Amino acid sequence: MRYQSTRDKAKKVSASQAILQGISAEGGLFVPEKLPELSAQRLEKMVEQDYIQRAQGILADFLPDFSPEEIAGCLQNAYGSGSFPGAKIAPLSRLGQDAYLLELWHGPTCAFKDMALQLLPQLMAVSAKKSGGKEEIVILVATSGDTGKAALEGFRDVPGIRIVVFYPQEGVSPLQKLQMATQEGDNVFVAAIQGNFDDAQTGVKRLFTDRETLEKLRERNRTFSSANSINWGRLLPQIVYYVSAYCDLVKEEQIALGDPVNICVPTGNFGNILAAYYAKRMGLPVKKLICASNRNNVLADFIATGTYDRNRPFYATTSPSMDILVSSNLERLLFSLMEEDDAEVKDLMHRLETEGRYTVSPQVLSRLQADFAGGFCDEAQTADCIRRVFSLYSYLCDPHTAVAVSVYERYRAETGDDTKTILVSTASPFPSRTARLCASWRRGSTASRT
Ligand SMILES: *Cc1c(COP(=O)(O)O)cnc(C)c1O
């Protein structure tokens, strides 16, 4: 399996090159030429497997230039080495009759980014060995908070790689700032920028394609890569947990093999929900993908109208990892919905850059609406949802997760669709756990570089 750029299909690279480069030279994103298939037979086998075994099968399909031993080694280092304490990597918690919370925050930094960012450095180190390059890799990361700390933790002291994280000075929580500023490791760098996450992301993307910068980098025998979800190596680990959650529901006899489920995802950069879309396209029985936004509801509007318009106020909310107006990974979805019309995708992305908006054709819109439902909720609804979920189910959810729960409840009431639904829980609600983390930093040495 090879990977192609969403803005120039003729550009084809191997899996390891896609992971190493992060983004294609002309600014497009790498996508697999063809998706592997998840037959009912395969799923049936997976039901009996554990998380790492399920991941092994899925990764092998997407990474043909990795040996089974290399993949097993990467998975073991990422998920098997104690960074995910507890019996399960991504456990499900039942919420009422038909909903299940998929908890993706049992990793070292307490948010779902760990699921991919514990694995990506492993995949990148193997890819670098394959390319035979003697260059040092410089990872550039734009973050609204959670990606930065998870990437720093994942890449710290990985040989041959250094990492630079840019975060919006006023856009991250005090805890996140602390997590980043106190990160240990000899290869980690952190910078606060003036602006919001979109400014950070746009700036980083520009660096990737800036000739002068690239030239200087080459002189120093270095090369850029990305740990943002523009990197295929970020999305791939996320496909695994959707498949695994489905298998767990079958195993626990909540559904029968083949039964459809809905998946509701609190969305920012469109990476997490895109992984669910790929799982659906591969054959996982998924009916609707419910895209949940906070007050920054650019995606909900897009799914309703077919017009993506970032010309609107930017709100800082209690779910800051979703405070995004330019969702990078939408480009990959458009490429798929537009039947891989790279010229058209390039044109839309150009319009987004210059005018801040674009509209897709009625045909593309109807394809979009066949797979996706969109919704959003405001701050009061988010807070109310946390309170209600706690009083109904004695379950405490964080504000990002609450956005998903709230949007799901409304979707269900409005459509009458009572399909069993996986609600993605993206951050830990427990201050005690984070307080413990803070305490452990205070005890440790402070190798902060801000
Ligand atoms: C990153 C993040 C999101 C949004 O995920 P995307 O892949 O960017 O859509 C939601 N919740 C939390 C806690 C996050 O860290």
The ligand as a Gaussian input file, in Angstrom:
#p B3LYP/6-31G(d) Opt

LIG

0 1
 C       -7.559000      17.142000      20.566000
 C       -8.725000      16.971000      21.418000
 C      -10.032000      16.952000      20.875000
 C      -10.287000      17.144000      19.396000
 O       -9.792000      16.089000      18.600000
 P       -9.532000      16.318000      17.041000
 O       -8.864000      15.087000      16.570000
 O       -8.644000      17.515000      16.940000
 O      -10.845000      16.556000      16.404000
 C      -11.086000      16.739000      21.735000
 N      -10.901000      16.604000      23.073000
 C       -9.671000      16.615000      23.630000
 C       -9.539000      16.452000      25.101000
 C       -8.539000      16.798000      22.822000
 O       -7.331000      16.820000      23.386000

